[in-house]
Amino acid sequence: MNDCIMNKAFVNALEGKITKKTILADFVAVTLCMEKETAYRRLRGEVQFTLRETAILAAKLNISLDEIIARNGQESQKRLLMRLPEYYLTASKKMPIVTDAIHYLERLGKEPYSEFGMALSGIPFTLFFPYSLLTRFMLLKYTHHAENSPSSLPYNKIVEADDLIDYRGDLGLLLKEVTDTYYIWDRKIIRALVDDIKYAKSIRLMGNEEIRDLKKELHRFLNDLENLASKGRYDETGNKFELYISDANIDITYAYICSPNMQASMLSSFIFFMMISEDNISFSRINNWIKSLKRYSTLISGIGERERILFFDQQREVVDTL
């Protein structure tokens, strides 16, 4: 791959992160401490970015140079960048899953058609984030595993990150703008969650009153999800929503998003983090994998009323064991 192709691919990656050219030029100029016209010359390809400039911008915008090389080169093995999380998610720190989700959903919102599919081994961020107590429990679970200390913060000391609170409404609206959304749900998700809550209580990270409050919110979560599944559409936008129940075990949460002008695939990691790739081969494989799960799954949204009622009644019975 020659330098011109590499530079053009990097400019395309920049434009994918900041789509408005004037804003991108301002960002490049400020970040690299150069005149705006100089930044425009870089973006037009009249002058190539230096290695130092490329590294600075890639770090600022979370652009994988390995992925650009793999996508535009001749490598037989494609690399998937795994961003490892910091151990401590404090209230003042940005959560990458929030900013990444907003970035991709805003891009999808500008497209005439968009699609978002997930195969779930656990409740994903896109479903639990509207529920503050459930989000706090996920933070508790994360910190208990990540802190690597003899004692963990109890549930009542867990504080949501500021951006999670600030962007909660924005993310909800952006998700509803996706033309076609579907989830494939592992039957054991609620059972596993309830077992985790019981474990947290057994090691005194949660008290009886906190369990009761979380139990109420879990019932509200199930009621809301059942109501959405029964309609098969978002009230606010009329966009399609489908819920499948898998008869096969789902080992990890997979996801993809696509539109006529963009595509990305994702694998979950550490509850609040996703490995994201815009590589065509990775997207094709994960897309096909998720869609193949539909063959082993039952659609309970829109149609399938009997199966839907039975499924949600079973989930409520599990929650009632708390």
Buried (B, 14 or more C-beta within 10 A) or exposed (E): EEEEEBBBBBBEBBEBBBEEEEEBBBBBBEBBEBEEEBBBBBBEEEEBBEEEBBEBBBEEBBBBBEBBBBBBEEEEEBBBBEBEBEEEBEEEEEBBBBEBBBBBBEBBBEBEEBBBBBBBBBBBBBBBBBBBBBBBBBBBBBBBEBEEEEEBBBBEEBBBBBBBBEBBEBBBEBBBBBBBBBBBBBBBBBBBBBEBBEEBBEEEBBEEEBBEBBBEBBBBBBEEBBEBBBEBBBEEBEBBBBBBBBEBEBEEBBBBBBBEEBBBBBBBBBBBBBBBBBBEEBBEBBBEEBBEBBEBBBBBBBEBEEEBEEBBEEBBEBBEEB
